[in-house]
């Protein structure tokens, strides 16, 4: 792992901004934008992913570590990205802006199979995102990662990101309006599951056997919520949540969150 570069100062960033603006409406936009952003917010890995209601998720740009890249593509191909903290921003229509990993991560997420098999295996120490919504139903997420042995984002790093995120979103929005649905020629379709399909399966999961409250619990479990976080989301006590969770397992003949998520993926891939 290489050491992180020193962040450029404000004057340098303003001097270099015209080079990004010149790439609007061109295939060089995202490489130029990320190169500019990372001069002020140094990272080890970057991904730019577009989600929409009617189209599968697409990778518009990536500069991932070698260790992360293989796991990254596998995670999307098998559908496990649905439980990632950042995807919750898509499913729940989070407002555009900058988001830090702790804001998105459910409590106890570090104990989950997804965390251990992807984030820990990729040696990810910290993540931050810029969520862009350039059109209704379209979400573009810029993921910015720090990997071991480099440190987590400092307060100075975070202040820089908050200072720049509105400008980044404005540039992404402008680029999208100029290009519409014309993706970069090297963009990659990551999954055949469109967001509309994911939402449909989540909302109807267990419809023939679970009560509405049990369906709510199952949906939150699949989305990565812990018992405490699910209880807070539904405004019920943790004890009540655990009772409903036990009923979900019993009715579906399951023993764990992992088995529940596997059952969801089976439904998701059914034609």
C-alpha positions in Angstrom: 0.0 0.0 0.0 1.4 3.3 -1.0 1.4 6.3 1.4 -1.3 8.9 0.9 -0.4 12.2 -0.9 -0.6 15.5 0.9 -3.9 17.3 0.2 -3.5 20.2 -2.2 -4.4 23.7 -0.9 -7.5 25.6 -1.8 -5.8 27.8 -4.4 -4.4 24.8 -6.2 -7.9 23.2 -6.3 -9.4 26.3 -7.9 -6.6 26.5 -10.4 -7.2 22.9 -11.4 -11.0 23.0 -11.6 -11.2 24.3 -15.2 -9.6 21.1 -16.3 -12.6 19.2 -14.8 -15.2 21.6 -16.3 -13.7 21.1 -19.8 -14.5 17.4 -19.6 -18.2 17.8 -19.0 -20.2 15.9 -21.6 -17.2 13.7 -22.4 -15.9 10.3 -21.5 -13.0 11.8 -19.5 -15.3 13.5 -17.0 -15.2 10.9 -14.1 -11.4 10.3 -14.3 -10.9 14.1 -14.3 -13.4 14.7 -11.4 -11.9 11.9 -9.2 -8.3 13.0 -9.9 -9.2 16.6 -8.9 -11.2 15.5 -5.8 -8.6 13.1 -4.5 -5.9 15.9 -4.6 -7.9 17.4 -1.8 -9.3 14.3 -0.2 -6.6 11.6 -0.6 -7.9 8.0 -0.7 -6.7 4.5 -1.6 -9.8 3.4 -3.7 -12.7 5.0 -5.6 -15.8 3.7 -7.2 -18.6 5.6 -9.0 -21.8 3.5 -9.3 -25.1 4.5 -11.0 -28.4 3.0 -9.7 -31.8 3.6 -11.3 -35.3 2.2 -11.0 -35.3 0.7 -14.5 -31.7 -0.3 -15.1 -29.2 -2.6 -13.4 -26.4 -0.9 -11.4 -23.5 0.3 -13.5 -19.9 1.0 -12.6 -19.0 4.3 -14.3 -15.5 4.5 -12.9 -13.2 2.6 -10.6 -9.8 2.8 -9.1 -9.9 -0.1 -6.6 -7.1 -1.8 -4.9 -6.1 -5.2 -6.5 -7.2 -7.0 -3.3 -10.7 -5.3 -3.4 -11.5 -5.5 -7.1 -12.2 -9.3 -7.4 -14.4 -9.3 -4.2 -16.2 -6.1 -5.4 -17.4 -7.7 -8.7 -18.4 -10.9 -7.0 -20.4 -9.0 -4.4 -22.5 -7.4 -7.2 -22.9 -10.4 -9.3 -24.3 -12.5 -6.5 -26.6 -9.7 -5.2 -25.1 -9.2 -1.8 -24.6 -5.5 -2.4 -28.3 -5.2 -1.5 -27.3 -5.4 2.2 -24.4 -2.9 1.9 -24.8 0.3 4.0 -24.5 2.6 0.9 -27.3 0.8 -0.9 -29.6 1.8 1.8 -29.2 5.3 0.5 -30.7 4.2 -2.7 -33.5 2.1 -1.2 -34.5 4.8 1.2 -33.9 7.8 -1.1 -31.3 9.6 1.1 -30.9 13.2 0.3 -27.9 14.2 -1.9 -24.8 15.0 0.1 -21.7 13.6 1.8 -22.1 10.6 4.1 -19.5 9.0 6.4 -19.4 5.3 6.9 -20.6 5.4 10.6 -23.7 7.3 9.4 -24.7 4.5 7.1 -23.5 1.5 9.0 -26.1 -0.3 11.2 -24.9 -1.0 14.7 -23.3 -4.5 14.9 -22.6 -4.3 11.1 -18.9 -5.2 11.8 -20.1 -8.5 13.1 -22.0 -9.4 9.9 -21.0 -11.9 7.3 -21.0 -9.1 4.7 -18.6 -7.0 6.6 -16.2 -9.9 7.2 -16.3 -11.3 3.7 -16.0 -8.0 1.8 -14.9 -4.9 3.9 -12.6 -6.7 6.2 -11.3 -9.0 3.5 -10.5 -5.9 1.3 -8.7 -4.3 4.3 -11.0 -1.3 4.2 -10.4 1.0 7.2 -12.8 3.8 6.3 -15.3 4.9 3.7 -17.0 8.1 2.7 -19.6 8.7 0.0 -20.9 11.6 -2.1 -24.6 10.8 -3.0 -25.8 12.5 -6.1 -29.4 12.4 -7.5 -29.1 14.0 -10.9 -32.7 13.0 -11.9 -35.7 11.4 -10.2 -35.0 7.7 -9.6 -31.3 8.0 -10.5 -28.7 7.7 -7.8 -24.9 8.1 -8.5 -22.7 7.2 -5.5 -19.0 8.1 -5.4 -17.4 5.8 -2.9 -14.0 6.9 -1.4 -12.0 4.3 0.6 -9.1 4.2 2.9 -7.3 0.8 3.3 -5.0 -0.7 5.9 -2.3 0.4 6.8 -3.4 3.9 6.0 -5.4 5.7 8.7 -9.1 6.5 8.8 -10.2 9.9 7.6 -9.1 12.7 9.9 -11.3 15.6 11.0 -9.4 17.7 8.5 -10.1 15.3 5.7 -13.8 15.2 6.6 -14.0 19.0 6.7 -12.4 19.1 3.2 -15.0 16.6 1.9 -17.9 18.6 3.3 -16.4 21.8 1.8 -16.3 20.2 -1.7 -19.3 17.9 -1.8 -21.8 20.5 -3.1 -19.5 21.4 -6.0 -18.9 17.7 -6.8 -22.7 17.1 -6.9 -23.2 20.1 -9.1 -20.6 18.8 -11.6 -22.1 15.3 -11.6 -25.6 16.7 -12.1 -24.5 18.9 -14.9 -22.6 16.1 -16.6 -25.7 13.8 -16.3 -28.0 16.4 -17.8 -25.6 16.8 -20.7 -25.1 13.1 -21.4 -28.4 11.7 -20.2 -28.3 7.9 -20.1 -25.1 7.8 -22.3 -22.7 6.0 -20.0 -18.9 5.9 -20.5 -17.9 3.3 -23.1 -15.9 1.4 -20.4 -18.8 1.3 -17.9 -19.7 -2.1 -16.5 -23.1 -3.6 -15.8 -22.6 -5.0 -12.3 -25.8 -7.0 -11.8 -29.0 -7.9 -13.7 -31.1 -6.9 -10.7 -32.7 -3.4 -11.3 -33.6 -1.4 -8.2 -37.3 -1.7 -9.0 -37.0 -5.5 -8.9 -35.1 -5.4 -5.6 -37.7 -3.2 -4.0 -40.5 -5.4 -5.4 -39.0 -8.6 -3.9 -38.2 -6.9 -0.6 -41.7 -5.4 -0.2 -43.4 -8.8 -1.1 -41.0 -11.1 0.7 -42.9 -13.6 2.7 -46.2 -12.0 1.7 -48.1 -15.4 1.8 -47.0 -16.4 5.2 -45.8 -13.4 7.3 -47.8 -10.7 8.9 -47.2 -7.1 7.9 -45.0 -6.4 10.9 -43.0 -9.6 10.3 -42.5 -8.5 6.7 -41.2 -5.2 8.0 -38.8 -7.0 10.2 -37.6 -9.4 7.5 -37.1 -6.4 5.1 -34.9 -4.6 7.7 -32.9 -7.8 8.5 -32.2 -8.3 4.8 -31.1 -4.6 4.5 -28.5 -5.1 7.2 -30.3 -3.7 10.3 -29.5 -5.2 13.7 -32.2 -5.8 16.3 -31.6 -2.5 18.0 -31.6 -0.5 14.7 -34.7 -2.3 13.4 -36.5 -1.6 16.7 -35.7 2.1 16.5 -36.7 2.2 12.8 -40.1 0.7 13.6 -40.5 2.5 16.9 -40.9 -0.7 18.9 -38.9 -2.1 21.8 -35.9 -4.4 21.1 -37.7 -7.2 23.0 -40.7 -6.9 20.7 -38.4 -6.8 17.6 -36.8 -10.1 18.8 -40.1 -11.7 19.2 -41.1 -10.8 15.6 -37.7 -11.9 14.4 -38.1 -15.3 16.0 -41.5 -15.7 14.3 -40.0 -14.8 10.9 -37.3 -17.5 11.4 -39.9 -20.1 12.6 -42.4 -19.5 9.8 -39.7 -19.6 7.1 -38.0 -22.5 8.7 -34.7 -20.6 9.1 -32.1 -20.4 11.8 -30.0 -17.2 11.0 -29.8 -13.9 9.2 -27.5 -15.5 6.7 -30.2 -18.1 5.8 -32.8 -15.4 5.5 -30.6 -13.4 3.2 -29.9 -16.5 1.0 -33.6 -17.1 0.7 -34.1 -13.5 -0.4 -31.4 -13.8 -3.0 -33.1 -17.0 -4.3 -36.3 -15.0 -4.7 -34.5 -12.2 -6.3 -32.9 -14.4 -9.0 -36.2 -16.1 -9.9 -37.5 -15.1 -13.3 
